[in-house]
Amino acid sequence: MEVSVFSRKMIENLISDNKFPENTAVISFCDPALKHRYKDYKLVNYNGVCDDVFYVEVDDLDLDMLESKGYTYDTFFPEADEIAEFVYEIYNKNMDLICQCEYGQSRSAGCAAAVLEHFFRSGIWIFANYDYYPSQIIFNKMYDALEKYKSLNIQCST
């Protein structure tokens, strides 16, 4: 599985240029505040180019900002378990994965780093790349969800 990080603009250019890669699934992060701030705001439209898309609306927050937004670590990003299942489904189909958010730097980078670390122990390259500012919360919640999913499914199959 190849794991890539894209911004909204980069992915929309791929789609409009008919260059979206085959055999690829997407986790598309959206900032819920943008939907309220801009009434014409829409999620990236993957219709016709990708059937395996998981859309998730989650704020781009640091740990110290959770409480001010009404979250705790446990209540923030509850979709992580569902996304872990989605990632395992596409991994088992031998598909590639694109993690996409508005700027392709924080939420998508944190998610990609977690997937790479979980499957290949190579997530550090995302943190070491100055193009990214991976969300540590997204990374930790996704990594934990992937580990939990693996653990539960190994126990169930034995």
Long-range contacts (C-beta under 8 A, 24 or more apart in sequence): 1-90, 1-91, 1-94, 1-95, 1-96, 1-97, 1-115, 1-119, 2-96, 2-97, 3-96, 3-97, 3-98, 3-99, 3-112, 3-115, 3-116, 4-96, 4-97, 4-98, 4-99, 4-112, 5-98, 5-99, 5-100, 5-104, 5-105, 5-108, 5-109, 5-112, 5-126, 5-132, 6-98, 6-99, 6-100, 6-104, 6-108, 7-100, 7-101, 7-102, 7-103, 7-104, 7-105, 7-108, 8-44, 8-100, 8-101, 8-102, 8-103, 8-104, 10-100, 10-104, 11-44, 11-98, 11-100, 12-44, 15-44, 15-45, 15-46, 15-49, 20-49, 20-50, 21-96, 21-98, 23-94, 23-95, 23-96, 24-50, 24-52, 24-95, 24-96, 24-97, 24-98, 25-50, 25-52, 25-53, 25-54, 25-86, 25-90, 25-95, 25-96, 25-97, 25-98, 26-50, 26-52, 26-53, 26-54, 26-97, 26-98, 26-99, 26-100, 27-53, 27-54, 27-56, 27-83, 27-86, 27-87, 27-97, 27-98, 27-99, 27-100, 27-108, 27-111, 28-53, 28-54, 28-55, 28-56, 28-100, 28-101, 29-56, 29-57, 29-58, 29-99, 29-100, 29-101, 29-102, 29-107, 29-108, 29-111, 30-55, 30-56, 30-57, 30-58, 30-101, 30-102, 31-57, 31-58, 31-59, 31-60, 31-101, 31-102, 32-57, 32-58, 32-59, 33-59, 34-102, 44-100, 52-86, 52-89, 52-90, 52-95, 54-82, 54-83, 54-86, 56-83, 58-107, 58-138, 60-101, 60-102, 60-106, 60-107, 60-135, 61-135, 61-137, 62-135, 62-136, 62-137, 63-136, 63-137, 66-137, 73-137, 76-137, 76-141, 77-137, 77-138, 77-141, 80-141, 80-142, 80-144, 80-145, 81-145, 81-148, 81-149, 83-111, 83-142, 83-145, 84-142, 84-145, 84-146, 84-148, 84-149, 85-149, 87-115, 87-146, 88-146, 88-149, 88-150, 88-153, 91-119, 104-132, 105-131, 105-132, 105-133, 105-134, 106-132, 106-133, 106-134, 106-135, 106-138, 107-135, 107-138, 109-133, 109-134, 109-135, 110-134, 110-135, 110-136, 110-137, 110-138, 110-139, 110-142, 111-138, 111-139, 111-142, 113-139, 114-138, 114-139, 114-140, 114-142, 114-143, 114-146, 115-142, 115-146, 117-143, 118-143, 118-146, 118-147, 118-150, 119-146
